[in-house]
């Protein structure tokens, strides 16, 4: 299942997001989308998880902000 993770801090990395979602269930991959001009996070990313019972919203004390989690739309 692919999830969209939004409202991420600009300083977040792929590893940070993967570690956050590992608390929910096994993560296959995590990718933070990087701005090509500035080289920093655009504030969102995608997480591929093995389980389908993830929550839609979670709070991470490590990142100290609320993260929005949705099912990612399938691309054609």
N, CA, C and O atoms as a Maestro MAE file, in Angstrom:
{
 s_m_m2io_version
 :::
 2.0.0
}

f_m_ct {
 s_m_title
 :::
 protein
 m_atom[304] {
  # First column is atom index #
  i_m_mmod_type
  r_m_x_coord
  r_m_y_coord
  r_m_z_coord
  i_m_residue_number
  s_m_chain_name
  s_m_pdb_residue_name
  s_m_pdb_atom_name
  i_m_atomic_number
  :::
  1 25 0.849 -1.157 0.000 1 A "UNK " " N  " 7
  2 3 0.000 0.000 0.000 1 A "UNK " " CA " 6
  3 2 0.903 1.231 0.000 1 A "UNK " " C  " 6
  4 15 1.853 1.318 0.779 1 A "UNK " " O  " 8
  5 25 0.597 2.175 -0.878 2 A "UNK " " N  " 7
  6 3 1.385 3.399 -0.960 2 A "UNK " " CA " 6
  7 2 0.625 4.514 -0.245 2 A "UNK " " C  " 6
  8 15 -0.564 4.727 -0.485 2 A "UNK " " O  " 8
  9 25 1.333 5.223 0.638 3 A "UNK " " N  " 7
  10 3 0.750 6.312 1.408 3 A "UNK " " CA " 6
  11 2 1.428 7.628 1.057 3 A "UNK " " C  " 6
  12 15 2.624 7.671 0.768 3 A "UNK " " O  " 8
  13 25 0.652 8.689 1.086 4 A "UNK " " N  " 7
  14 3 1.163 10.049 0.940 4 A "UNK " " CA " 6
  15 2 1.357 10.604 2.342 4 A "UNK " " C  " 6
  16 15 0.453 10.510 3.172 4 A "UNK " " O  " 8
  17 25 2.520 11.178 2.620 5 A "UNK " " N  " 7
  18 3 2.793 11.801 3.918 5 A "UNK " " CA " 6
  19 2 3.067 13.283 3.673 5 A "UNK " " C  " 6
  20 15 4.057 13.634 3.030 5 A "UNK " " O  " 8
  21 25 2.203 14.143 4.179 6 A "UNK " " N  " 7
  22 3 2.347 15.577 3.965 6 A "UNK " " CA " 6
  23 2 2.614 16.321 5.253 6 A "UNK " " C  " 6
  24 15 2.577 15.746 6.341 6 A "UNK " " O  " 8
  25 25 2.882 17.600 5.118 7 A "UNK " " N  " 7
  26 3 3.175 18.485 6.248 7 A "UNK " " CA " 6
  27 2 4.461 18.070 6.965 7 A "UNK " " C  " 6
  28 15 4.582 18.203 8.183 7 A "UNK " " O  " 8
  29 25 5.408 17.569 6.191 8 A "UNK " " N  " 7
  30 3 6.698 17.168 6.762 8 A "UNK " " CA " 6
  31 2 7.607 18.388 6.891 8 A "UNK " " C  " 6
  32 15 7.517 19.308 6.078 8 A "UNK " " O  " 8
  33 25 8.475 18.410 7.893 9 A "UNK " " N  " 7
  34 3 9.449 19.502 8.002 9 A "UNK " " CA " 6
  35 2 10.420 19.476 6.823 9 A "UNK " " C  " 6
  36 15 10.696 18.412 6.268 9 A "UNK " " O  " 8
  37 25 10.930 20.625 6.447 10 A "UNK " " N  " 7
  38 3 11.873 20.696 5.337 10 A "UNK " " CA " 6
  39 2 13.161 19.949 5.628 10 A "UNK " " C  " 6
  40 15 13.870 19.557 4.701 10 A "UNK " " O  " 8
  41 25 13.471 19.749 6.881 11 A "UNK " " N  " 7
  42 3 14.721 19.081 7.253 11 A "UNK " " CA " 6
  43 2 14.612 17.554 7.261 11 A "UNK " " C  " 6
  44 15 15.616 16.878 7.485 11 A "UNK " " O  " 8
  45 25 13.437 16.998 7.025 12 A "UNK " " N  " 7
  46 3 13.225 15.551 7.122 12 A "UNK " " CA " 6
  47 2 13.915 14.818 5.969 12 A "UNK " " C  " 6
  48 15 14.030 15.339 4.860 12 A "UNK " " O  " 8
  49 25 14.370 13.597 6.261 13 A "UNK " " N  " 7
  50 3 15.026 12.759 5.254 13 A "UNK " " CA " 6
  51 2 14.208 11.484 5.026 13 A "UNK " " C  " 6
  52 15 13.266 11.199 5.766 13 A "UNK " " O  " 8
  53 25 14.580 10.728 3.999 14 A "UNK " " N  " 7
  54 3 13.921 9.448 3.738 14 A "UNK " " CA " 6
  55 2 13.997 8.539 4.961 14 A "UNK " " C  " 6
  56 15 13.019 7.883 5.316 14 A "UNK " " O  " 8
  57 25 15.153 8.505 5.597 15 A "UNK " " N  " 7
  58 3 15.353 7.658 6.775 15 A "UNK " " CA " 6
  59 2 14.457 8.084 7.934 15 A "UNK " " C  " 6
  60 15 13.918 7.233 8.642 15 A "UNK " " O  " 8
  61 25 14.291 9.396 8.136 16 A "UNK " " N  " 7
  62 3 13.407 9.896 9.194 16 A "UNK " " CA " 6
  63 2 11.981 9.399 8.979 16 A "UNK " " C  " 6
  64 15 11.331 8.934 9.916 16 A "UNK " " O  " 8
  65 25 11.502 9.499 7.749 17 A "UNK " " N  " 7
  66 3 10.128 9.083 7.434 17 A "UNK " " CA " 6
  67 2 9.992 7.570 7.593 17 A "UNK " " C  " 6
  68 15 8.993 7.089 8.129 17 A "UNK " " O  " 8
  69 25 10.982 6.828 7.135 18 A "UNK " " N  " 7
  70 3 10.935 5.376 7.282 18 A "UNK " " CA " 6
  71 2 10.893 4.982 8.752 18 A "UNK " " C  " 6
  72 15 10.112 4.110 9.130 18 A "UNK " " O  " 8
  73 25 11.715 5.604 9.584 19 A "UNK " " N  " 7
  74 3 11.723 5.299 11.013 19 A "UNK " " CA " 6
  75 2 10.389 5.654 11.669 19 A "UNK " " C  " 6
  76 15 9.922 4.930 12.548 19 A "UNK " " O  " 8
  77 25 9.782 6.748 11.255 20 A "UNK " " N  " 7
  78 3 8.484 7.149 11.799 20 A "UNK " " CA " 6
  79 2 7.412 6.110 11.486 20 A "UNK " " C  " 6
  80 15 6.649 5.719 12.370 20 A "UNK " " O  " 8
  81 25 7.351 5.665 10.244 21 A "UNK " " N  " 7
  82 3 6.309 4.720 9.844 21 A "UNK " " CA " 6
  83 2 6.604 3.295 10.278 21 A "UNK " " C  " 6
  84 15 5.692 2.468 10.298 21 A "UNK " " O  " 8
  85 25 7.845 2.977 10.627 22 A "UNK " " N  " 7
  86 3 8.154 1.656 11.171 22 A "UNK " " CA " 6
  87 2 7.412 1.406 12.474 22 A "UNK " " C  " 6
  88 15 7.176 0.254 12.835 22 A "UNK " " O  " 8
  89 25 7.039 2.469 13.188 23 A "UNK " " N  " 7
  90 3 6.255 2.317 14.414 23 A "UNK " " CA " 6
  91 2 4.845 1.824 14.110 23 A "UNK " " C  " 6
  92 15 4.204 1.228 14.976 23 A "UNK " " O  " 8
  93 25 4.352 2.063 12.893 24 A "UNK " " N  " 7
  94 3 3.010 1.644 12.492 24 A "UNK " " CA " 6
  95 2 3.035 0.237 11.922 24 A "UNK " " C  " 6
  96 15 2.147 -0.566 12.208 24 A "UNK " " O  " 8
  97 25 4.047 -0.067 11.118 25 A "UNK " " N  " 7
  98 3 4.169 -1.379 10.492 25 A "UNK " " CA " 6
  99 2 5.394 -1.426 9.602 25 A "UNK " " C  " 6
  100 15 6.088 -0.422 9.438 25 A "UNK " " O  " 8
  101 25 5.665 -2.601 9.022 26 A "UNK " " N  " 7
  102 3 6.845 -2.754 8.165 26 A "UNK " " CA " 6
  103 2 6.790 -1.833 6.941 26 A "UNK " " C  " 6
  104 15 5.773 -1.761 6.251 26 A "UNK " " O  " 8
  105 25 7.892 -1.135 6.685 27 A "UNK " " N  " 7
  106 3 7.985 -0.197 5.577 27 A "UNK " " CA " 6
  107 2 8.862 -0.809 4.485 27 A "UNK " " C  " 6
  108 15 9.976 -1.258 4.756 27 A "UNK " " O  " 8
  109 25 8.356 -0.825 3.253 28 A "UNK " " N  " 7
  110 3 9.141 -1.305 2.122 28 A "UNK " " CA " 6
  111 2 10.053 -0.204 1.593 28 A "UNK " " C  " 6
  112 15 11.211 -0.461 1.261 28 A "UNK " " O  " 8
  113 25 9.533 1.028 1.511 29 A "UNK " " N  " 7
  114 3 10.344 2.149 1.048 29 A "UNK " " CA " 6
  115 2 9.724 3.458 1.520 29 A "UNK " " C  " 6
  116 15 8.527 3.532 1.798 29 A "UNK " " O  " 8
  117 25 10.555 4.481 1.604 30 A "UNK " " N  " 7
  118 3 10.106 5.826 1.959 30 A "UNK " " CA " 6
  119 2 10.892 6.821 1.110 30 A "UNK " " C  " 6
  120 15 12.112 6.716 0.982 30 A "UNK " " O  " 8
  121 25 10.184 7.779 0.537 31 A "UNK " " N  " 7
  122 3 10.849 8.766 -0.314 31 A "UNK " " CA " 6
  123 2 10.280 10.146 -0.023 31 A "UNK " " C  " 6
  124 15 9.079 10.379 -0.160 31 A "UNK " " O  " 8
  125 25 11.157 11.056 0.379 32 A "UNK " " N  " 7
  126 3 10.795 12.458 0.560 32 A "UNK " " CA " 6
  127 2 11.071 13.147 -0.772 32 A "UNK " " C  " 6
  128 15 12.131 12.954 -1.368 32 A "UNK " " O  " 8
  129 25 10.125 13.944 -1.235 33 A "UNK " " N  " 7
  130 3 10.288 14.644 -2.501 33 A "UNK " " CA " 6
  131 2 11.149 15.885 -2.264 33 A "UNK " " C  " 6
  132 15 10.849 16.707 -1.398 33 A "UNK " " O  " 8
  133 25 12.222 16.006 -3.047 34 A "UNK " " N  " 7
  134 3 13.209 17.066 -2.889 34 A "UNK " " CA " 6
  135 2 13.017 18.119 -3.976 34 A "UNK " " C  " 6
  136 15 12.809 17.789 -5.143 34 A "UNK " " O  " 8
  137 25 13.087 19.384 -3.582 35 A "UNK " " N  " 7
  138 3 13.019 20.496 -4.528 35 A "UNK " " CA " 6
  139 2 14.322 20.553 -5.318 35 A "UNK " " C  " 6
  140 15 15.403 20.593 -4.731 35 A "UNK " " O  " 8
  141 25 14.225 20.558 -6.633 36 A "UNK " " N  " 7
  142 3 15.445 20.515 -7.457 36 A "UNK " " CA " 6
  143 2 16.255 21.804 -7.389 36 A "UNK " " C  " 6
  144 15 17.466 21.775 -7.610 36 A "UNK " " O  " 8
  145 25 15.613 22.943 -7.088 37 A "UNK " " N  " 7
  146 3 16.341 24.209 -7.015 37 A "UNK " " CA " 6
  147 2 17.033 24.409 -5.670 37 A "UNK " " C  " 6
  148 15 18.206 24.778 -5.612 37 A "UNK " " O  " 8
  149 25 16.286 24.159 -4.582 38 A "UNK " " N  " 7
  150 3 16.851 24.414 -3.251 38 A "UNK " " CA " 6
  151 2 17.568 23.204 -2.664 38 A "UNK " " C  " 6
  152 15 18.427 23.358 -1.796 38 A "UNK " " O  " 8
  153 25 17.227 21.998 -3.129 39 A "UNK " " N  " 7
  154 3 17.841 20.791 -2.594 39 A "UNK " " CA " 6
  155 2 17.270 20.353 -1.256 39 A "UNK " " C  " 6
  156 15 17.819 19.447 -0.631 39 A "UNK " " O  " 8
  157 25 16.191 20.964 -0.799 40 A "UNK " " N  " 7
  158 3 15.585 20.563 0.478 40 A "UNK " " CA " 6
  159 2 14.218 19.942 0.226 40 A "UNK " " C  " 6
  160 15 13.677 20.015 -0.877 40 A "UNK " " O  " 8
  161 25 13.678 19.336 1.259 41 A "UNK " " N  " 7
  162 3 12.388 18.673 1.175 41 A "UNK " " CA " 6
  163 2 11.298 19.649 0.734 41 A "UNK " " C  " 6
  164 15 11.316 20.825 1.098 41 A "UNK " " O  " 8
  165 25 10.359 19.147 -0.047 42 A "UNK " " N  " 7
  166 3 9.205 19.957 -0.445 42 A "UNK " " CA " 6
  167 2 8.078 19.834 0.575 42 A "UNK " " C  " 6
  168 15 7.013 20.423 0.391 42 A "UNK " " O  " 8
  169 25 8.299 19.076 1.647 43 A "UNK " " N  " 7
  170 3 7.310 18.963 2.713 43 A "UNK " " CA " 6
  171 2 6.345 17.799 2.562 43 A "UNK " " C  " 6
  172 15 5.359 17.709 3.293 43 A "UNK " " O  " 8
  173 25 6.625 16.903 1.613 44 A "UNK " " N  " 7
  174 3 5.791 15.718 1.469 44 A "UNK " " CA " 6
  175 2 6.613 14.577 0.890 44 A "UNK " " C  " 6
  176 15 7.719 14.773 0.387 44 A "UNK " " O  " 8
  177 25 6.048 13.393 0.974 45 A "UNK " " N  " 7
  178 3 6.729 12.223 0.437 45 A "UNK " " CA " 6
  179 2 5.773 11.050 0.337 45 A "UNK " " C  " 6
  180 15 4.570 11.196 0.553 45 A "UNK " " O  " 8
  181 25 6.312 9.891 0.009 46 A "UNK " " N  " 7
  182 3 5.517 8.679 -0.161 46 A "UNK " " CA " 6
  183 2 6.162 7.539 0.608 46 A "UNK " " C  " 6
  184 15 7.385 7.424 0.686 46 A "UNK " " O  " 8
  185 25 5.298 6.695 1.179 47 A "UNK " " N  " 7
  186 3 5.752 5.542 1.955 47 A "UNK " " CA " 6
  187 2 5.042 4.314 1.418 47 A "UNK " " C  " 6
  188 15 3.816 4.296 1.305 47 A "UNK " " O  " 8
  189 25 5.816 3.286 1.087 48 A "UNK " " N  " 7
  190 3 5.253 2.010 0.665 48 A "UNK " " CA " 6
  191 2 5.311 1.077 1.859 48 A "UNK " " C  " 6
  192 15 6.388 0.785 2.381 48 A "UNK " " O  " 8
  193 25 4.127 0.603 2.295 49 A "UNK " " N  " 7
  194 3 4.046 -0.244 3.486 49 A "UNK " " CA " 6
  195 2 3.556 -1.634 3.125 49 A "UNK " " C  " 6
  196 15 2.828 -1.821 2.149 49 A "UNK " " O  " 8
  197 25 3.965 -2.604 3.926 50 A "UNK " " N  " 7
  198 3 3.543 -3.990 3.711 50 A "UNK " " CA " 6
  199 2 2.131 -4.243 4.218 50 A "UNK " " C  " 6
  200 15 1.439 -5.113 3.690 50 A "UNK " " O  " 8
  201 25 1.695 -3.517 5.212 51 A "UNK " " N  " 7
  202 3 0.382 -3.750 5.797 51 A "UNK " " CA " 6
  203 2 -0.613 -2.718 5.282 51 A "UNK " " C  " 6
  204 15 -0.218 -1.635 4.850 51 A "UNK " " O  " 8
  205 25 -1.895 -3.047 5.325 52 A "UNK " " N  " 7
  206 3 -2.916 -2.129 4.842 52 A "UNK " " CA " 6
  207 2 -3.706 -1.471 5.973 52 A "UNK " " C  " 6
  208 15 -4.701 -0.795 5.712 52 A "UNK " " O  " 8
  209 25 -3.284 -1.655 7.213 53 A "UNK " " N  " 7
  210 3 -4.034 -1.115 8.338 53 A "UNK " " CA " 6
  211 2 -3.311 0.057 9.002 53 A "UNK " " C  " 6
  212 15 -3.226 0.122 10.228 53 A "UNK " " O  " 8
  213 25 -2.790 0.983 8.190 54 A "UNK " " N  " 7
  214 3 -2.101 2.173 8.721 54 A "UNK " " CA " 6
  215 2 -3.130 3.228 9.095 54 A "UNK " " C  " 6
  216 15 -4.249 3.224 8.582 54 A "UNK " " O  " 8
  217 25 -2.756 4.113 9.972 55 A "UNK " " N  " 7
  218 3 -3.645 5.197 10.354 55 A "UNK " " CA " 6
  219 2 -3.589 6.333 9.347 55 A "UNK " " C  " 6
  220 15 -2.617 6.458 8.602 55 A "UNK " " O  " 8
  221 25 -4.629 7.165 9.321 56 A "UNK " " N  " 7
  222 3 -4.671 8.302 8.408 56 A "UNK " " CA " 6
  223 2 -3.958 9.518 8.973 56 A "UNK " " C  " 6
  224 15 -3.591 10.420 8.220 56 A "UNK " " O  " 8
  225 25 -3.759 9.560 10.251 57 A "UNK " " N  " 7
  226 3 -3.075 10.695 10.849 57 A "UNK " " CA " 6
  227 2 -2.317 10.218 12.074 57 A "UNK " " C  " 6
  228 15 -2.831 9.420 12.858 57 A "UNK " " O  " 8
  229 25 -1.109 10.701 12.236 58 A "UNK " " N  " 7
  230 3 -0.330 10.325 13.410 58 A "UNK " " CA " 6
  231 2 0.473 11.528 13.876 58 A "UNK " " C  " 6
  232 15 0.704 12.473 13.122 58 A "UNK " " O  " 8
  233 25 0.889 11.473 15.121 59 A "UNK " " N  " 7
  234 3 1.700 12.534 15.693 59 A "UNK " " CA " 6
  235 2 3.052 11.945 16.021 59 A "UNK " " C  " 6
  236 15 3.140 10.894 16.655 59 A "UNK " " O  " 8
  237 25 4.101 12.612 15.593 60 A "UNK " " N  " 7
  238 3 5.456 12.139 15.849 60 A "UNK " " CA " 6
  239 2 6.153 13.071 16.825 60 A "UNK " " C  " 6
  240 15 6.429 14.222 16.485 60 A "UNK " " O  " 8
  241 25 6.445 12.596 18.034 61 A "UNK " " N  " 7
  242 3 7.168 13.445 18.967 61 A "UNK " " CA " 6
  243 2 8.561 13.798 18.459 61 A "UNK " " C  " 6
  244 15 9.084 14.859 18.799 61 A "UNK " " O  " 8
  245 25 9.174 12.932 17.653 62 A "UNK " " N  " 7
  246 3 10.513 13.192 17.127 62 A "UNK " " CA " 6
  247 2 10.539 14.360 16.160 62 A "UNK " " C  " 6
  248 15 11.497 15.134 16.147 62 A "UNK " " O  " 8
  249 25 9.492 14.497 15.346 63 A "UNK " " N  " 7
  250 3 9.441 15.585 14.377 63 A "UNK " " CA " 6
  251 2 8.677 16.793 14.917 63 A "UNK " " C  " 6
  252 15 8.745 17.879 14.341 63 A "UNK " " O  " 8
  253 25 7.955 16.608 16.015 64 A "UNK " " N  " 7
  254 3 7.261 17.682 16.739 64 A "UNK " " CA " 6
  255 2 6.245 18.434 15.886 64 A "UNK " " C  " 6
  256 15 6.085 19.645 16.041 64 A "UNK " " O  " 8
  257 25 5.563 17.736 14.995 65 A "UNK " " N  " 7
  258 3 4.463 18.349 14.261 65 A "UNK " " CA " 6
  259 2 3.523 17.271 13.756 65 A "UNK " " C  " 6
  260 15 3.909 16.109 13.625 65 A "UNK " " O  " 8
  261 25 2.310 17.654 13.478 66 A "UNK " " N  " 7
  262 3 1.298 16.718 13.006 66 A "UNK " " CA " 6
  263 2 1.540 16.413 11.527 66 A "UNK " " C  " 6
  264 15 1.791 17.319 10.732 66 A "UNK " " O  " 8
  265 25 1.463 15.157 11.174 67 A "UNK " " N  " 7
  266 3 1.710 14.719 9.806 67 A "UNK " " CA " 6
  267 2 0.403 14.220 9.209 67 A "UNK " " C  " 6
  268 15 -0.346 13.494 9.863 67 A "UNK " " O  " 8
  269 25 0.132 14.606 7.981 68 A "UNK " " N  " 7
  270 3 -1.073 14.167 7.284 68 A "UNK " " CA " 6
  271 2 -0.723 12.920 6.459 68 A "UNK " " C  " 6
  272 15 0.237 12.926 5.687 68 A "UNK " " O  " 8
  273 25 -1.507 11.864 6.631 69 A "UNK " " N  " 7
  274 3 -1.258 10.608 5.924 69 A "UNK " " CA " 6
  275 2 -2.518 10.210 5.180 69 A "UNK " " C  " 6
  276 15 -3.589 10.097 5.777 69 A "UNK " " O  " 8
  277 25 -2.392 9.994 3.859 70 A "UNK " " N  " 7
  278 3 -3.502 9.588 3.008 70 A "UNK " " CA " 6
  279 2 -3.068 8.433 2.121 70 A "UNK " " C  " 6
  280 15 -1.874 8.194 1.939 70 A "UNK " " O  " 8
  281 25 -4.043 7.717 1.570 71 A "UNK " " N  " 7
  282 3 -3.708 6.723 0.559 71 A "UNK " " CA " 6
  283 2 -3.297 7.465 -0.699 71 A "UNK " " C  " 6
  284 15 -3.990 8.391 -1.121 71 A "UNK " " O  " 8
  285 25 -2.203 7.083 -1.296 72 A "UNK " " N  " 7
  286 3 -1.722 7.737 -2.515 72 A "UNK " " CA " 6
  287 2 -2.592 7.316 -3.686 72 A "UNK " " C  " 6
  288 15 -2.985 6.154 -3.788 72 A "UNK " " O  " 8
  289 25 -2.894 8.256 -4.567 73 A "UNK " " N  " 7
  290 3 -3.682 7.961 -5.756 73 A "UNK " " CA " 6
  291 2 -2.831 7.166 -6.737 73 A "UNK " " C  " 6
  292 15 -1.642 7.436 -6.903 73 A "UNK " " O  " 8
  293 25 -3.443 6.196 -7.374 74 A "UNK " " N  " 7
  294 3 -2.728 5.401 -8.370 74 A "UNK " " CA " 6
  295 2 -2.480 6.243 -9.612 74 A "UNK " " C  " 6
  296 15 -3.359 6.980 -10.059 74 A "UNK " " O  " 8
  297 25 -1.283 6.129 -10.164 75 A "UNK " " N  " 7
  298 3 -0.957 6.851 -11.375 75 A "UNK " " CA " 6
  299 2 -1.113 5.929 -12.573 75 A "UNK " " C  " 6
  300 15 -0.877 4.725 -12.477 75 A "UNK " " O  " 8
  301 25 -1.505 6.495 -13.686 76 A "UNK " " N  " 7
  302 3 -1.699 5.661 -14.877 76 A "UNK " " CA " 6
  303 2 -0.614 5.920 -15.894 76 A "UNK " " C  " 6
  304 15 -0.611 5.309 -16.963 76 A "UNK " " O  " 8
  :::
 }
 m_bond[303] {
  # First column is bond index #
  i_m_from
  i_m_to
  i_m_order
  :::
  1 1 2 1
  2 2 3 1
  3 3 4 2
  4 3 5 1
  5 5 6 1
  6 6 7 1
  7 7 8 2
  8 7 9 1
  9 9 10 1
  10 10 11 1
  11 11 12 2
  12 11 13 1
  13 13 14 1
  14 14 15 1
  15 15 16 2
  16 15 17 1
  17 17 18 1
  18 18 19 1
  19 19 20 2
  20 19 21 1
  21 21 22 1
  22 22 23 1
  23 23 24 2
  24 23 25 1
  25 25 26 1
  26 26 27 1
  27 27 28 2
  28 27 29 1
  29 29 30 1
  30 30 31 1
  31 31 32 2
  32 31 33 1
  33 33 34 1
  34 34 35 1
  35 35 36 2
  36 35 37 1
  37 37 38 1
  38 38 39 1
  39 39 40 2
  40 39 41 1
  41 41 42 1
  42 42 43 1
  43 43 44 2
  44 43 45 1
  45 45 46 1
  46 46 47 1
  47 47 48 2
  48 47 49 1
  49 49 50 1
  50 50 51 1
  51 51 52 2
  52 51 53 1
  53 53 54 1
  54 54 55 1
  55 55 56 2
  56 55 57 1
  57 57 58 1
  58 58 59 1
  59 59 60 2
  60 59 61 1
  61 61 62 1
  62 62 63 1
  63 63 64 2
  64 63 65 1
  65 65 66 1
  66 66 67 1
  67 67 68 2
  68 67 69 1
  69 69 70 1
  70 70 71 1
  71 71 72 2
  72 71 73 1
  73 73 74 1
  74 74 75 1
  75 75 76 2
  76 75 77 1
  77 77 78 1
  78 78 79 1
  79 79 80 2
  80 79 81 1
  81 81 82 1
  82 82 83 1
  83 83 84 2
  84 83 85 1
  85 85 86 1
  86 86 87 1
  87 87 88 2
  88 87 89 1
  89 89 90 1
  90 90 91 1
  91 91 92 2
  92 91 93 1
  93 93 94 1
  94 94 95 1
  95 95 96 2
  96 95 97 1
  97 97 98 1
  98 98 99 1
  99 99 100 2
  100 99 101 1
  101 101 102 1
  102 102 103 1
  103 103 104 2
  104 103 105 1
  105 105 106 1
  106 106 107 1
  107 107 108 2
  108 107 109 1
  109 109 110 1
  110 110 111 1
  111 111 112 2
  112 111 113 1
  113 113 114 1
  114 114 115 1
  115 115 116 2
  116 115 117 1
  117 117 118 1
  118 118 119 1
  119 119 120 2
  120 119 121 1
  121 121 122 1
  122 122 123 1
  123 123 124 2
  124 123 125 1
  125 125 126 1
  126 126 127 1
  127 127 128 2
  128 127 129 1
  129 129 130 1
  130 130 131 1
  131 131 132 2
  132 131 133 1
  133 133 134 1
  134 134 135 1
  135 135 136 2
  136 135 137 1
  137 137 138 1
  138 138 139 1
  139 139 140 2
  140 139 141 1
  141 141 142 1
  142 142 143 1
  143 143 144 2
  144 143 145 1
  145 145 146 1
  146 146 147 1
  147 147 148 2
  148 147 149 1
  149 149 150 1
  150 150 151 1
  151 151 152 2
  152 151 153 1
  153 153 154 1
  154 154 155 1
  155 155 156 2
  156 155 157 1
  157 157 158 1
  158 158 159 1
  159 159 160 2
  160 159 161 1
  161 161 162 1
  162 162 163 1
  163 163 164 2
  164 163 165 1
  165 165 166 1
  166 166 167 1
  167 167 168 2
  168 167 169 1
  169 169 170 1
  170 170 171 1
  171 171 172 2
  172 171 173 1
  173 173 174 1
  174 174 175 1
  175 175 176 2
  176 175 177 1
  177 177 178 1
  178 178 179 1
  179 179 180 2
  180 179 181 1
  181 181 182 1
  182 182 183 1
  183 183 184 2
  184 183 185 1
  185 185 186 1
  186 186 187 1
  187 187 188 2
  188 187 189 1
  189 189 190 1
  190 190 191 1
  191 191 192 2
  192 191 193 1
  193 193 194 1
  194 194 195 1
  195 195 196 2
  196 195 197 1
  197 197 198 1
  198 198 199 1
  199 199 200 2
  200 199 201 1
  201 201 202 1
  202 202 203 1
  203 203 204 2
  204 203 205 1
  205 205 206 1
  206 206 207 1
  207 207 208 2
  208 207 209 1
  209 209 210 1
  210 210 211 1
  211 211 212 2
  212 211 213 1
  213 213 214 1
  214 214 215 1
  215 215 216 2
  216 215 217 1
  217 217 218 1
  218 218 219 1
  219 219 220 2
  220 219 221 1
  221 221 222 1
  222 222 223 1
  223 223 224 2
  224 223 225 1
  225 225 226 1
  226 226 227 1
  227 227 228 2
  228 227 229 1
  229 229 230 1
  230 230 231 1
  231 231 232 2
  232 231 233 1
  233 233 234 1
  234 234 235 1
  235 235 236 2
  236 235 237 1
  237 237 238 1
  238 238 239 1
  239 239 240 2
  240 239 241 1
  241 241 242 1
  242 242 243 1
  243 243 244 2
  244 243 245 1
  245 245 246 1
  246 246 247 1
  247 247 248 2
  248 247 249 1
  249 249 250 1
  250 250 251 1
  251 251 252 2
  252 251 253 1
  253 253 254 1
  254 254 255 1
  255 255 256 2
  256 255 257 1
  257 257 258 1
  258 258 259 1
  259 259 260 2
  260 259 261 1
  261 261 262 1
  262 262 263 1
  263 263 264 2
  264 263 265 1
  265 265 266 1
  266 266 267 1
  267 267 268 2
  268 267 269 1
  269 269 270 1
  270 270 271 1
  271 271 272 2
  272 271 273 1
  273 273 274 1
  274 274 275 1
  275 275 276 2
  276 275 277 1
  277 277 278 1
  278 278 279 1
  279 279 280 2
  280 279 281 1
  281 281 282 1
  282 282 283 1
  283 283 284 2
  284 283 285 1
  285 285 286 1
  286 286 287 1
  287 287 288 2
  288 287 289 1
  289 289 290 1
  290 290 291 1
  291 291 292 2
  292 291 293 1
  293 293 294 1
  294 294 295 1
  295 295 296 2
  296 295 297 1
  297 297 298 1
  298 298 299 1
  299 299 300 2
  300 299 301 1
  301 301 302 1
  302 302 303 1
  303 303 304 2
  :::
 }
}
